C-alpha cells in the first residue's frame, strides 16, 4: 500500500507541475503558478515523507475554500465555445482547486493513519 501512495503522489507532482506550466497564457498566470507550484511541492514533500499532517490538512482546506469561492454562478462545462467563456474559465479553475483539495485530503488521511494501512 505504501508504494501505491508514493506512485499516486509522484503522478500528482507531475500533473500539478504540468498544470502550472499550462497557465503561461492565462491573464493571472502568476497566481496559478503559485497555486499549482505549492500543490506540486506538497506532493513532492509527501513522496519524500516530509509533508506534515497539519500542512496537508491546511492545504486541503485552502484549496477546498478556493474551489467554492471561485465556482461560477452557472456551470457550463469545460469546452470552449459551449457557453460563456468567463463561466467556463471559472469552472475549470474551481475544479482544479477541488482536485487539489481531494489530493491533499488523501495525503492528510494517509499521514494521519499510515500505521493502519
Phi and psi restraints in degrees (range 20) as a CNS / XPLOR table:
assign (resid 1 and name C) (resid 2 and name N)
       (resid 2 and name CA) (resid 2 and name C) 1.0 -59.7 20.0 2
assign (resid 2 and name N) (resid 2 and name CA)
       (resid 2 and name C) (resid 3 and name N) 1.0 -41.5 20.0 2
assign (resid 2 and name C) (resid 3 and name N)
       (resid 3 and name CA) (resid 3 and name C) 1.0 -63.1 20.0 2
assign (resid 3 and name N) (resid 3 and name CA)
       (resid 3 and name C) (resid 4 and name N) 1.0 -39.3 20.0 2
assign (resid 3 and name C) (resid 4 and name N)
       (resid 4 and name CA) (resid 4 and name C) 1.0 -57.1 20.0 2
assign (resid 4 and name N) (resid 4 and name CA)
       (resid 4 and name C) (resid 5 and name N) 1.0 -48.1 20.0 2
assign (resid 4 and name C) (resid 5 and name N)
       (resid 5 and name CA) (resid 5 and name C) 1.0 -67.5 20.0 2
assign (resid 5 and name N) (resid 5 and name CA)
       (resid 5 and name C) (resid 6 and name N) 1.0 -34.4 20.0 2
assign (resid 5 and name C) (resid 6 and name N)
       (resid 6 and name CA) (resid 6 and name C) 1.0 -66.3 20.0 2
assign (resid 6 and name N) (resid 6 and name CA)
       (resid 6 and name C) (resid 7 and name N) 1.0 -44.9 20.0 2
assign (resid 6 and name C) (resid 7 and name N)
       (resid 7 and name CA) (resid 7 and name C) 1.0 -63.3 20.0 2
assign (resid 7 and name N) (resid 7 and name CA)
       (resid 7 and name C) (resid 8 and name N) 1.0 -44.1 20.0 2
assign (resid 7 and name C) (resid 8 and name N)
       (resid 8 and name CA) (resid 8 and name C) 1.0 -54.2 20.0 2
assign (resid 8 and name N) (resid 8 and name CA)
       (resid 8 and name C) (resid 9 and name N) 1.0 -47.8 20.0 2
assign (resid 8 and name C) (resid 9 and name N)
       (resid 9 and name CA) (resid 9 and name C) 1.0 -69.2 20.0 2
assign (resid 9 and name N) (resid 9 and name CA)
       (resid 9 and name C) (resid 10 and name N) 1.0 -37.4 20.0 2
assign (resid 9 and name C) (resid 10 and name N)
       (resid 10 and name CA) (resid 10 and name C) 1.0 -63.6 20.0 2
assign (resid 10 and name N) (resid 10 and name CA)
       (resid 10 and name C) (resid 11 and name N) 1.0 -43.8 20.0 2
assign (resid 10 and name C) (resid 11 and name N)
       (resid 11 and name CA) (resid 11 and name C) 1.0 -60.0 20.0 2
assign (resid 11 and name N) (resid 11 and name CA)
       (resid 11 and name C) (resid 12 and name N) 1.0 -44.4 20.0 2
assign (resid 11 and name C) (resid 12 and name N)
       (resid 12 and name CA) (resid 12 and name C) 1.0 -74.3 20.0 2
assign (resid 12 and name N) (resid 12 and name CA)
       (resid 12 and name C) (resid 13 and name N) 1.0 -26.0 20.0 2
assign (resid 12 and name C) (resid 13 and name N)
       (resid 13 and name CA) (resid 13 and name C) 1.0 -61.3 20.0 2
assign (resid 13 and name N) (resid 13 and name CA)
       (resid 13 and name C) (resid 14 and name N) 1.0 -45.7 20.0 2
assign (resid 13 and name C) (resid 14 and name N)
       (resid 14 and name CA) (resid 14 and name C) 1.0 -66.0 20.0 2
assign (resid 14 and name N) (resid 14 and name CA)
       (resid 14 and name C) (resid 15 and name N) 1.0 -45.2 20.0 2
assign (resid 14 and name C) (resid 15 and name N)
       (resid 15 and name CA) (resid 15 and name C) 1.0 -64.6 20.0 2
assign (resid 15 and name N) (resid 15 and name CA)
       (resid 15 and name C) (resid 16 and name N) 1.0 -41.2 20.0 2
assign (resid 15 and name C) (resid 16 and name N)
       (resid 16 and name CA) (resid 16 and name C) 1.0 -67.8 20.0 2
assign (resid 16 and name N) (resid 16 and name CA)
       (resid 16 and name C) (resid 17 and name N) 1.0 -37.7 20.0 2
assign (resid 16 and name C) (resid 17 and name N)
       (resid 17 and name CA) (resid 17 and name C) 1.0 -63.4 20.0 2
assign (resid 17 and name N) (resid 17 and name CA)
       (resid 17 and name C) (resid 18 and name N) 1.0 -45.5 20.0 2
assign (resid 17 and name C) (resid 18 and name N)
       (resid 18 and name CA) (resid 18 and name C) 1.0 -63.1 20.0 2
assign (resid 18 and name N) (resid 18 and name CA)
       (resid 18 and name C) (resid 19 and name N) 1.0 -41.6 20.0 2
assign (resid 18 and name C) (resid 19 and name N)
       (resid 19 and name CA) (resid 19 and name C) 1.0 -61.6 20.0 2
assign (resid 19 and name N) (resid 19 and name CA)
       (resid 19 and name C) (resid 20 and name N) 1.0 -41.2 20.0 2
assign (resid 19 and name C) (resid 20 and name N)
       (resid 20 and name CA) (resid 20 and name C) 1.0 -62.1 20.0 2
assign (resid 20 and name N) (resid 20 and name CA)
       (resid 20 and name C) (resid 21 and name N) 1.0 -44.1 20.0 2
assign (resid 20 and name C) (resid 21 and name N)
       (resid 21 and name CA) (resid 21 and name C) 1.0 -60.1 20.0 2
assign (resid 21 and name N) (resid 21 and name CA)
       (resid 21 and name C) (resid 22 and name N) 1.0 -39.2 20.0 2
assign (resid 21 and name C) (resid 22 and name N)
       (resid 22 and name CA) (resid 22 and name C) 1.0 -67.9 20.0 2
assign (resid 22 and name N) (resid 22 and name CA)
       (resid 22 and name C) (resid 23 and name N) 1.0 -10.0 20.0 2
assign (resid 22 and name C) (resid 23 and name N)
       (resid 23 and name CA) (resid 23 and name C) 1.0 -82.6 20.0 2
assign (resid 23 and name N) (resid 23 and name CA)
       (resid 23 and name C) (resid 24 and name N) 1.0 3.5 20.0 2
assign (resid 23 and name C) (resid 24 and name N)
       (resid 24 and name CA) (resid 24 and name C) 1.0 -59.2 20.0 2
assign (resid 24 and name N) (resid 24 and name CA)
       (resid 24 and name C) (resid 25 and name N) 1.0 -22.1 20.0 2
assign (resid 24 and name C) (resid 25 and name N)
       (resid 25 and name CA) (resid 25 and name C) 1.0 -106.2 20.0 2
assign (resid 25 and name N) (resid 25 and name CA)
       (resid 25 and name C) (resid 26 and name N) 1.0 10.0 20.0 2
assign (resid 25 and name C) (resid 26 and name N)
       (resid 26 and name CA) (resid 26 and name C) 1.0 -82.5 20.0 2
assign (resid 26 and name N) (resid 26 and name CA)
       (resid 26 and name C) (resid 27 and name N) 1.0 142.2 20.0 2
assign (resid 26 and name C) (resid 27 and name N)
       (resid 27 and name CA) (resid 27 and name C) 1.0 -61.0 20.0 2
assign (resid 27 and name N) (resid 27 and name CA)
       (resid 27 and name C) (resid 28 and name N) 1.0 -32.3 20.0 2
assign (resid 27 and name C) (resid 28 and name N)
       (resid 28 and name CA) (resid 28 and name C) 1.0 -111.5 20.0 2
assign (resid 28 and name N) (resid 28 and name CA)
       (resid 28 and name C) (resid 29 and name N) 1.0 48.3 20.0 2
assign (resid 28 and name C) (resid 29 and name N)
       (resid 29 and name CA) (resid 29 and name C) 1.0 -59.4 20.0 2
assign (resid 29 and name N) (resid 29 and name CA)
       (resid 29 and name C) (resid 30 and name N) 1.0 -39.6 20.0 2
assign (resid 29 and name C) (resid 30 and name N)
       (resid 30 and name CA) (resid 30 and name C) 1.0 -59.9 20.0 2
assign (resid 30 and name N) (resid 30 and name CA)
       (resid 30 and name C) (resid 31 and name N) 1.0 -40.8 20.0 2
assign (resid 30 and name C) (resid 31 and name N)
       (resid 31 and name CA) (resid 31 and name C) 1.0 -60.0 20.0 2
assign (resid 31 and name N) (resid 31 and name CA)
       (resid 31 and name C) (resid 32 and name N) 1.0 -45.6 20.0 2
assign (resid 31 and name C) (resid 32 and name N)
       (resid 32 and name CA) (resid 32 and name C) 1.0 -75.7 20.0 2
assign (resid 32 and name N) (resid 32 and name CA)
       (resid 32 and name C) (resid 33 and name N) 1.0 -29.9 20.0 2
assign (resid 32 and name C) (resid 33 and name N)
       (resid 33 and name CA) (resid 33 and name C) 1.0 -59.3 20.0 2
assign (resid 33 and name N) (resid 33 and name CA)
       (resid 33 and name C) (resid 34 and name N) 1.0 -43.2 20.0 2
assign (resid 33 and name C) (resid 34 and name N)
       (resid 34 and name CA) (resid 34 and name C) 1.0 -67.1 20.0 2
assign (resid 34 and name N) (resid 34 and name CA)
       (resid 34 and name C) (resid 35 and name N) 1.0 -46.5 20.0 2
assign (resid 34 and name C) (resid 35 and name N)
       (resid 35 and name CA) (resid 35 and name C) 1.0 -60.0 20.0 2
assign (resid 35 and name N) (resid 35 and name CA)
       (resid 35 and name C) (resid 36 and name N) 1.0 -50.3 20.0 2
assign (resid 35 and name C) (resid 36 and name N)
       (resid 36 and name CA) (resid 36 and name C) 1.0 -76.2 20.0 2
assign (resid 36 and name N) (resid 36 and name CA)
       (resid 36 and name C) (resid 37 and name N) 1.0 -28.5 20.0 2
assign (resid 36 and name C) (resid 37 and name N)
       (resid 37 and name CA) (resid 37 and name C) 1.0 -65.0 20.0 2
assign (resid 37 and name N) (resid 37 and name CA)
       (resid 37 and name C) (resid 38 and name N) 1.0 -42.6 20.0 2
assign (resid 37 and name C) (resid 38 and name N)
       (resid 38 and name CA) (resid 38 and name C) 1.0 -63.8 20.0 2
assign (resid 38 and name N) (resid 38 and name CA)
       (resid 38 and name C) (resid 39 and name N) 1.0 -40.9 20.0 2
assign (resid 38 and name C) (resid 39 and name N)
       (resid 39 and name CA) (resid 39 and name C) 1.0 -64.2 20.0 2
assign (resid 39 and name N) (resid 39 and name CA)
       (resid 39 and name C) (resid 40 and name N) 1.0 -42.0 20.0 2
assign (resid 39 and name C) (resid 40 and name N)
       (resid 40 and name CA) (resid 40 and name C) 1.0 -65.1 20.0 2
assign (resid 40 and name N) (resid 40 and name CA)
       (resid 40 and name C) (resid 41 and name N) 1.0 -42.9 20.0 2
assign (resid 40 and name C) (resid 41 and name N)
       (resid 41 and name CA) (resid 41 and name C) 1.0 -63.2 20.0 2
assign (resid 41 and name N) (resid 41 and name CA)
       (resid 41 and name C) (resid 42 and name N) 1.0 -43.5 20.0 2
assign (resid 41 and name C) (resid 42 and name N)
       (resid 42 and name CA) (resid 42 and name C) 1.0 -61.3 20.0 2
assign (resid 42 and name N) (resid 42 and name CA)
       (resid 42 and name C) (resid 43 and name N) 1.0 -40.0 20.0 2
assign (resid 42 and name C) (resid 43 and name N)
       (resid 43 and name CA) (resid 43 and name C) 1.0 -66.1 20.0 2
assign (resid 43 and name N) (resid 43 and name CA)
       (resid 43 and name C) (resid 44 and name N) 1.0 -41.3 20.0 2
assign (resid 43 and name C) (resid 44 and name N)
       (resid 44 and name CA) (resid 44 and name C) 1.0 -63.7 20.0 2
assign (resid 44 and name N) (resid 44 and name CA)
       (resid 44 and name C) (resid 45 and name N) 1.0 -42.1 20.0 2
assign (resid 44 and name C) (resid 45 and name N)
       (resid 45 and name CA) (resid 45 and name C) 1.0 -62.6 20.0 2
assign (resid 45 and name N) (resid 45 and name CA)
       (resid 45 and name C) (resid 46 and name N) 1.0 -36.0 20.0 2
assign (resid 45 and name C) (resid 46 and name N)
       (resid 46 and name CA) (resid 46 and name C) 1.0 -63.5 20.0 2
assign (resid 46 and name N) (resid 46 and name CA)
       (resid 46 and name C) (resid 47 and name N) 1.0 -43.5 20.0 2
assign (resid 46 and name C) (resid 47 and name N)
       (resid 47 and name CA) (resid 47 and name C) 1.0 -57.8 20.0 2
assign (resid 47 and name N) (resid 47 and name CA)
       (resid 47 and name C) (resid 48 and name N) 1.0 -41.4 20.0 2
assign (resid 47 and name C) (resid 48 and name N)
       (resid 48 and name CA) (resid 48 and name C) 1.0 -81.3 20.0 2
assign (resid 48 and name N) (resid 48 and name CA)
       (resid 48 and name C) (resid 49 and name N) 1.0 -3.2 20.0 2
assign (resid 48 and name C) (resid 49 and name N)
       (resid 49 and name CA) (resid 49 and name C) 1.0 75.0 20.0 2
assign (resid 49 and name N) (resid 49 and name CA)
       (resid 49 and name C) (resid 50 and name N) 1.0 24.2 20.0 2
assign (resid 49 and name C) (resid 50 and name N)
       (resid 50 and name CA) (resid 50 and name C) 1.0 -114.1 20.0 2
assign (resid 50 and name N) (resid 50 and name CA)
       (resid 50 and name C) (resid 51 and name N) 1.0 5.2 20.0 2
assign (resid 50 and name C) (resid 51 and name N)
       (resid 51 and name CA) (resid 51 and name C) 1.0 -87.0 20.0 2
assign (resid 51 and name N) (resid 51 and name CA)
       (resid 51 and name C) (resid 52 and name N) 1.0 115.1 20.0 2
assign (resid 51 and name C) (resid 52 and name N)
       (resid 52 and name CA) (resid 52 and name C) 1.0 -68.2 20.0 2
assign (resid 52 and name N) (resid 52 and name CA)
       (resid 52 and name C) (resid 53 and name N) 1.0 149.0 20.0 2
assign (resid 52 and name C) (resid 53 and name N)
       (resid 53 and name CA) (resid 53 and name C) 1.0 -56.8 20.0 2
assign (resid 53 and name N) (resid 53 and name CA)
       (resid 53 and name C) (resid 54 and name N) 1.0 -44.0 20.0 2
assign (resid 53 and name C) (resid 54 and name N)
       (resid 54 and name CA) (resid 54 and name C) 1.0 -63.3 20.0 2
assign (resid 54 and name N) (resid 54 and name CA)
       (resid 54 and name C) (resid 55 and name N) 1.0 -37.6 20.0 2
assign (resid 54 and name C) (resid 55 and name N)
       (resid 55 and name CA) (resid 55 and name C) 1.0 -65.5 20.0 2
assign (resid 55 and name N) (resid 55 and name CA)
       (resid 55 and name C) (resid 56 and name N) 1.0 -43.7 20.0 2
assign (resid 55 and name C) (resid 56 and name N)
       (resid 56 and name CA) (resid 56 and name C) 1.0 -62.5 20.0 2
assign (resid 56 and name N) (resid 56 and name CA)
       (resid 56 and name C) (resid 57 and name N) 1.0 -43.2 20.0 2
assign (resid 56 and name C) (resid 57 and name N)
       (resid 57 and name CA) (resid 57 and name C) 1.0 -66.3 20.0 2
assign (resid 57 and name N) (resid 57 and name CA)
       (resid 57 and name C) (resid 58 and name N) 1.0 -41.9 20.0 2
assign (resid 57 and name C) (resid 58 and name N)
       (resid 58 and name CA) (resid 58 and name C) 1.0 -67.4 20.0 2
assign (resid 58 and name N) (resid 58 and name CA)
       (resid 58 and name C) (resid 59 and name N) 1.0 -39.2 20.0 2
assign (resid 58 and name C) (resid 59 and name N)
       (resid 59 and name CA) (resid 59 and name C) 1.0 -66.0 20.0 2
assign (resid 59 and name N) (resid 59 and name CA)
       (resid 59 and name C) (resid 60 and name N) 1.0 -39.6 20.0 2
assign (resid 59 and name C) (resid 60 and name N)
       (resid 60 and name CA) (resid 60 and name C) 1.0 -57.8 20.0 2
assign (resid 60 and name N) (resid 60 and name CA)
       (resid 60 and name C) (resid 61 and name N) 1.0 -47.7 20.0 2
assign (resid 60 and name C) (resid 61 and name N)
       (resid 61 and name CA) (resid 61 and name C) 1.0 -65.4 20.0 2
assign (resid 61 and name N) (resid 61 and name CA)
       (resid 61 and name C) (resid 62 and name N) 1.0 -43.4 20.0 2
assign (resid 61 and name C) (resid 62 and name N)
       (resid 62 and name CA) (resid 62 and name C) 1.0 -62.6 20.0 2
assign (resid 62 and name N) (resid 62 and name CA)
       (resid 62 and name C) (resid 63 and name N) 1.0 -45.5 20.0 2
assign (resid 62 and name C) (resid 63 and name N)
       (resid 63 and name CA) (resid 63 and name C) 1.0 -67.1 20.0 2
assign (resid 63 and name N) (resid 63 and name CA)
       (resid 63 and name C) (resid 64 and name N) 1.0 -35.7 20.0 2
assign (resid 63 and name C) (resid 64 and name N)
       (resid 64 and name CA) (resid 64 and name C) 1.0 -64.1 20.0 2
assign (resid 64 and name N) (resid 64 and name CA)
       (resid 64 and name C) (resid 65 and name N) 1.0 -47.4 20.0 2
assign (resid 64 and name C) (resid 65 and name N)
       (resid 65 and name CA) (resid 65 and name C) 1.0 -62.3 20.0 2
assign (resid 65 and name N) (resid 65 and name CA)
       (resid 65 and name C) (resid 66 and name N) 1.0 -45.0 20.0 2
assign (resid 65 and name C) (resid 66 and name N)
       (resid 66 and name CA) (resid 66 and name C) 1.0 -59.7 20.0 2
assign (resid 66 and name N) (resid 66 and name CA)
       (resid 66 and name C) (resid 67 and name N) 1.0 -39.8 20.0 2
assign (resid 66 and name C) (resid 67 and name N)
       (resid 67 and name CA) (resid 67 and name C) 1.0 -63.4 20.0 2
assign (resid 67 and name N) (resid 67 and name CA)
       (resid 67 and name C) (resid 68 and name N) 1.0 -41.6 20.0 2
assign (resid 67 and name C) (resid 68 and name N)
       (resid 68 and name CA) (resid 68 and name C) 1.0 -73.0 20.0 2
assign (resid 68 and name N) (resid 68 and name CA)
       (resid 68 and name C) (resid 69 and name N) 1.0 -36.0 20.0 2
assign (resid 68 and name C) (resid 69 and name N)
       (resid 69 and name CA) (resid 69 and name C) 1.0 -65.4 20.0 2
assign (resid 69 and name N) (resid 69 and name CA)
       (resid 69 and name C) (resid 70 and name N) 1.0 -40.4 20.0 2
assign (resid 69 and name C) (resid 70 and name N)
       (resid 70 and name CA) (resid 70 and name C) 1.0 -90.1 20.0 2
assign (resid 70 and name N) (resid 70 and name CA)
       (resid 70 and name C) (resid 71 and name N) 1.0 1.9 20.0 2
assign (resid 70 and name C) (resid 71 and name N)
       (resid 71 and name CA) (resid 71 and name C) 1.0 -61.9 20.0 2
assign (resid 71 and name N) (resid 71 and name CA)
       (resid 71 and name C) (resid 72 and name N) 1.0 132.7 20.0 2
assign (resid 71 and name C) (resid 72 and name N)
       (resid 72 and name CA) (resid 72 and name C) 1.0 -71.0 20.0 2
assign (resid 72 and name N) (resid 72 and name CA)
       (resid 72 and name C) (resid 73 and name N) 1.0 157.3 20.0 2
assign (resid 72 and name C) (resid 73 and name N)
       (resid 73 and name CA) (resid 73 and name C) 1.0 -62.3 20.0 2
assign (resid 73 and name N) (resid 73 and name CA)
       (resid 73 and name C) (resid 74 and name N) 1.0 -37.3 20.0 2
assign (resid 73 and name C) (resid 74 and name N)
       (resid 74 and name CA) (resid 74 and name C) 1.0 -129.2 20.0 2
assign (resid 74 and name N) (resid 74 and name CA)
       (resid 74 and name C) (resid 75 and name N) 1.0 112.9 20.0 2
assign (resid 74 and name C) (resid 75 and name N)
       (resid 75 and name CA) (resid 75 and name C) 1.0 -78.4 20.0 2
assign (resid 75 and name N) (resid 75 and name CA)
       (resid 75 and name C) (resid 76 and name N) 1.0 123.7 20.0 2
assign (resid 75 and name C) (resid 76 and name N)
       (resid 76 and name CA) (resid 76 and name C) 1.0 -120.4 20.0 2
assign (resid 76 and name N) (resid 76 and name CA)
       (resid 76 and name C) (resid 77 and name N) 1.0 21.0 20.0 2
assign (resid 76 and name C) (resid 77 and name N)
       (resid 77 and name CA) (resid 77 and name C) 1.0 91.1 20.0 2
assign (resid 77 and name N) (resid 77 and name CA)
       (resid 77 and name C) (resid 78 and name N) 1.0 -162.8 20.0 2
assign (resid 77 and name C) (resid 78 and name N)
       (resid 78 and name CA) (resid 78 and name C) 1.0 -117.6 20.0 2
assign (resid 78 and name N) (resid 78 and name CA)
       (resid 78 and name C) (resid 79 and name N) 1.0 -12.6 20.0 2
assign (resid 78 and name C) (resid 79 and name N)
       (resid 79 and name CA) (resid 79 and name C) 1.0 -83.7 20.0 2
assign (resid 79 and name N) (resid 79 and name CA)
       (resid 79 and name C) (resid 80 and name N) 1.0 127.2 20.0 2
assign (resid 79 and name C) (resid 80 and name N)
       (resid 80 and name CA) (resid 80 and name C) 1.0 -64.0 20.0 2
assign (resid 80 and name N) (resid 80 and name CA)
       (resid 80 and name C) (resid 81 and name N) 1.0 135.0 20.0 2
assign (resid 80 and name C) (resid 81 and name N)
       (resid 81 and name CA) (resid 81 and name C) 1.0 93.1 20.0 2
assign (resid 81 and name N) (resid 81 and name CA)
       (resid 81 and name C) (resid 82 and name N) 1.0 -5.8 20.0 2
assign (resid 81 and name C) (resid 82 and name N)
       (resid 82 and name CA) (resid 82 and name C) 1.0 -93.0 20.0 2
assign (resid 82 and name N) (resid 82 and name CA)
       (resid 82 and name C) (resid 83 and name N) 1.0 -1.3 20.0 2
assign (resid 82 and name C) (resid 83 and name N)
       (resid 83 and name CA) (resid 83 and name C) 1.0 176.2 20.0 2
assign (resid 83 and name N) (resid 83 and name CA)
       (resid 83 and name C) (resid 84 and name N) 1.0 -160.3 20.0 2
assign (resid 83 and name C) (resid 84 and name N)
       (resid 84 and name CA) (resid 84 and name C) 1.0 -68.0 20.0 2
assign (resid 84 and name N) (resid 84 and name CA)
       (resid 84 and name C) (resid 85 and name N) 1.0 124.9 20.0 2
assign (resid 84 and name C) (resid 85 and name N)
       (resid 85 and name CA) (resid 85 and name C) 1.0 -60.1 20.0 2
assign (resid 85 and name N) (resid 85 and name CA)
       (resid 85 and name C) (resid 86 and name N) 1.0 -34.5 20.0 2
assign (resid 85 and name C) (resid 86 and name N)
       (resid 86 and name CA) (resid 86 and name C) 1.0 -66.1 20.0 2
assign (resid 86 and name N) (resid 86 and name CA)
       (resid 86 and name C) (resid 87 and name N) 1.0 -44.8 20.0 2
assign (resid 86 and name C) (resid 87 and name N)
       (resid 87 and name CA) (resid 87 and name C) 1.0 -63.7 20.0 2
assign (resid 87 and name N) (resid 87 and name CA)
       (resid 87 and name C) (resid 88 and name N) 1.0 -40.2 20.0 2
assign (resid 87 and name C) (resid 88 and name N)
       (resid 88 and name CA) (resid 88 and name C) 1.0 -65.6 20.0 2
assign (resid 88 and name N) (resid 88 and name CA)
       (resid 88 and name C) (resid 89 and name N) 1.0 -44.5 20.0 2
assign (resid 88 and name C) (resid 89 and name N)
       (resid 89 and name CA) (resid 89 and name C) 1.0 -62.4 20.0 2
assign (resid 89 and name N) (resid 89 and name CA)
       (resid 89 and name C) (resid 90 and name N) 1.0 -45.1 20.0 2
assign (resid 89 and name C) (resid 90 and name N)
       (resid 90 and name CA) (resid 90 and name C) 1.0 -65.2 20.0 2
assign (resid 90 and name N) (resid 90 and name CA)
       (resid 90 and name C) (resid 91 and name N) 1.0 -37.4 20.0 2
assign (resid 90 and name C) (resid 91 and name N)
       (resid 91 and name CA) (resid 91 and name C) 1.0 -64.1 20.0 2
assign (resid 91 and name N) (resid 91 and name CA)
       (resid 91 and name C) (resid 92 and name N) 1.0 -42.3 20.0 2
assign (resid 91 and name C) (resid 92 and name N)
       (resid 92 and name CA) (resid 92 and name C) 1.0 -62.9 20.0 2
assign (resid 92 and name N) (resid 92 and name CA)
       (resid 92 and name C) (resid 93 and name N) 1.0 -46.5 20.0 2
assign (resid 92 and name C) (resid 93 and name N)
       (resid 93 and name CA) (resid 93 and name C) 1.0 -62.6 20.0 2
assign (resid 93 and name N) (resid 93 and name CA)
       (resid 93 and name C) (resid 94 and name N) 1.0 -44.6 20.0 2
assign (resid 93 and name C) (resid 94 and name N)
       (resid 94 and name CA) (resid 94 and name C) 1.0 -62.4 20.0 2
assign (resid 94 and name N) (resid 94 and name CA)
       (resid 94 and name C) (resid 95 and name N) 1.0 -42.6 20.0 2
assign (resid 94 and name C) (resid 95 and name N)
       (resid 95 and name CA) (resid 95 and name C) 1.0 -66.0 20.0 2
assign (resid 95 and name N) (resid 95 and name CA)
       (resid 95 and name C) (resid 96 and name N) 1.0 -36.8 20.0 2
assign (resid 95 and name C) (resid 96 and name N)
       (resid 96 and name CA) (resid 96 and name C) 1.0 -59.9 20.0 2
assign (resid 96 and name N) (resid 96 and name CA)
       (resid 96 and name C) (resid 97 and name N) 1.0 -42.1 20.0 2
assign (resid 96 and name C) (resid 97 and name N)
       (resid 97 and name CA) (resid 97 and name C) 1.0 -67.6 20.0 2
assign (resid 97 and name N) (resid 97 and name CA)
       (resid 97 and name C) (resid 98 and name N) 1.0 -39.2 20.0 2
assign (resid 97 and name C) (resid 98 and name N)
       (resid 98 and name CA) (resid 98 and name C) 1.0 -68.8 20.0 2
assign (resid 98 and name N) (resid 98 and name CA)
       (resid 98 and name C) (resid 99 and name N) 1.0 -34.6 20.0 2
assign (resid 98 and name C) (resid 99 and name N)
       (resid 99 and name CA) (resid 99 and name C) 1.0 -64.8 20.0 2
assign (resid 99 and name N) (resid 99 and name CA)
       (resid 99 and name C) (resid 100 and name N) 1.0 -45.0 20.0 2
assign (resid 99 and name C) (resid 100 and name N)
       (resid 100 and name CA) (resid 100 and name C) 1.0 -60.9 20.0 2
assign (resid 100 and name N) (resid 100 and name CA)
       (resid 100 and name C) (resid 101 and name N) 1.0 -39.7 20.0 2
assign (resid 100 and name C) (resid 101 and name N)
       (resid 101 and name CA) (resid 101 and name C) 1.0 -61.6 20.0 2
assign (resid 101 and name N) (resid 101 and name CA)
       (resid 101 and name C) (resid 102 and name N) 1.0 -44.6 20.0 2
assign (resid 101 and name C) (resid 102 and name N)
       (resid 102 and name CA) (resid 102 and name C) 1.0 -63.1 20.0 2
assign (resid 102 and name N) (resid 102 and name CA)
       (resid 102 and name C) (resid 103 and name N) 1.0 -40.2 20.0 2
assign (resid 102 and name C) (resid 103 and name N)
       (resid 103 and name CA) (resid 103 and name C) 1.0 -63.7 20.0 2
assign (resid 103 and name N) (resid 103 and name CA)
       (resid 103 and name C) (resid 104 and name N) 1.0 -44.1 20.0 2
assign (resid 103 and name C) (resid 104 and name N)
       (resid 104 and name CA) (resid 104 and name C) 1.0 -72.7 20.0 2
assign (resid 104 and name N) (resid 104 and name CA)
       (resid 104 and name C) (resid 105 and name N) 1.0 -23.8 20.0 2
assign (resid 104 and name C) (resid 105 and name N)
       (resid 105 and name CA) (resid 105 and name C) 1.0 -65.2 20.0 2
assign (resid 105 and name N) (resid 105 and name CA)
       (resid 105 and name C) (resid 106 and name N) 1.0 -43.6 20.0 2
assign (resid 105 and name C) (resid 106 and name N)
       (resid 106 and name CA) (resid 106 and name C) 1.0 -59.5 20.0 2
assign (resid 106 and name N) (resid 106 and name CA)
       (resid 106 and name C) (resid 107 and name N) 1.0 -45.7 20.0 2
assign (resid 106 and name C) (resid 107 and name N)
       (resid 107 and name CA) (resid 107 and name C) 1.0 -61.1 20.0 2
assign (resid 107 and name N) (resid 107 and name CA)
       (resid 107 and name C) (resid 108 and name N) 1.0 -46.0 20.0 2
assign (resid 107 and name C) (resid 108 and name N)
       (resid 108 and name CA) (resid 108 and name C) 1.0 -62.3 20.0 2
assign (resid 108 and name N) (resid 108 and name CA)
       (resid 108 and name C) (resid 109 and name N) 1.0 -43.4 20.0 2
assign (resid 108 and name C) (resid 109 and name N)
       (resid 109 and name CA) (resid 109 and name C) 1.0 -67.3 20.0 2
assign (resid 109 and name N) (resid 109 and name CA)
       (resid 109 and name C) (resid 110 and name N) 1.0 -39.5 20.0 2
assign (resid 109 and name C) (resid 110 and name N)
       (resid 110 and name CA) (resid 110 and name C) 1.0 -63.8 20.0 2
assign (resid 110 and name N) (resid 110 and name CA)
       (resid 110 and name C) (resid 111 and name N) 1.0 -44.9 20.0 2
assign (resid 110 and name C) (resid 111 and name N)
       (resid 111 and name CA) (resid 111 and name C) 1.0 -64.0 20.0 2
assign (resid 111 and name N) (resid 111 and name CA)
       (resid 111 and name C) (resid 112 and name N) 1.0 -42.5 20.0 2
assign (resid 111 and name C) (resid 112 and name N)
       (resid 112 and name CA) (resid 112 and name C) 1.0 -67.0 20.0 2
assign (resid 112 and name N) (resid 112 and name CA)
       (resid 112 and name C) (resid 113 and name N) 1.0 -40.1 20.0 2
assign (resid 112 and name C) (resid 113 and name N)
       (resid 113 and name CA) (resid 113 and name C) 1.0 -115.3 20.0 2
assign (resid 113 and name N) (resid 113 and name CA)
       (resid 113 and name C) (resid 114 and name N) 1.0 25.3 20.0 2
assign (resid 113 and name C) (resid 114 and name N)
       (resid 114 and name CA) (resid 114 and name C) 1.0 -62.4 20.0 2
assign (resid 114 and name N) (resid 114 and name CA)
       (resid 114 and name C) (resid 115 and name N) 1.0 -24.6 20.0 2
assign (resid 114 and name C) (resid 115 and name N)
       (resid 115 and name CA) (resid 115 and name C) 1.0 -73.6 20.0 2
assign (resid 115 and name N) (resid 115 and name CA)
       (resid 115 and name C) (resid 116 and name N) 1.0 -21.6 20.0 2
assign (resid 115 and name C) (resid 116 and name N)
       (resid 116 and name CA) (resid 116 and name C) 1.0 -85.0 20.0 2
assign (resid 116 and name N) (resid 116 and name CA)
       (resid 116 and name C) (resid 117 and name N) 1.0 -24.3 20.0 2
